[in-house]
Amino acid sequence: MSSLLADAVAAVMPSVRADLERLVRIPSVSADPAAAPRLTESAELVAELLRGVGMDEVEILTVDGGRPAVLARRAGPAGAPTVLLY
């Protein structure tokens, strides 16, 4: 790894770790009906984090009886591959 890349990664690691700690503190087990309100809280935090890193579009999708899902888009250069994270 180049020194510039290593330095850049080292510089952001404290904030990345803090964000991850915030996320894992939310008891958001989707199979637990009692956790439903926390799932929404978790989705809202994920959406906030995605907006914070400059995603072009961020929305929380919900359907009756379903769990919230966060959808984010960022336009890439023409001809670039599509990346999907689930």
N, C-alpha and C positions, 0 to 999 in steps of 0.2 A: 504494500500500500504506500502511495506517495506520502511524503511528509505533509503536504498541503491538505490532502484528503484526511489523513490521520488527525491533523490539528482541527479541521472542520468538524469531524465526528466528535472528537473530545470536547469541543466547545459547546455542542448542542446536547450532549449526553445528560447533563443535570436536568435540563428542562424536559427531555424525553422521559427520563426516569420519573420525574414529578408527575407528568401527565399519566404515565402508566400506573403509578401508585393511586392517583385519583380514580382511575377507571376500575382497578381491582378492588377498591374499597366499597364499591357499589355492589350489593348482593343481588345480582341480576341473573338468576338461574331461570331460563325461559320455561323449563318444565314445571316450575313451582308457581301455581296460580297466585299464591300470596305475594310473589315477587313482581307482579304486573306493574305496580306503580314505579318500582325501581328500574324496570326495563325502560320505561319512558325517560326516567332520569339519566340512565346510561346512554340512551340514544341522543338525548339533548346534549350531553357532554361530548359525545363523538362528533356530532354536528358542529358544535362550537370549536372543537380542535381542528376539524377539517376547514372551517372558515378561516381559522387563524393561520393556516399554512397556505392560504390563497386559492382554495378550490373555487372554480368559476360558479358552480351551482351546487347548493347543498339543500336537501330537503329530507324531512322525516315522513316516510310513507306509513300509513296505517289502513287496515281494513277491519271491518267488524269481526270480532272474535280472533283476530290475528295479533301478532307481536309487531312492535314498531321496527321498521327497517330504515337505515340511513342510506340515502343515495347521493353520491357526489360525482360531479363531472369536472374535468379540466381538459380543455381543448389542447390537443397536441399539434405538431406540425402536420401538414398535409402528407398523407401516405404513411404516417407513423402507425405502428400496431396498436390495437386496443388492449388494454389491461383491465382485467376484472378481478377484484378481490372479494371474497365471500367469507 
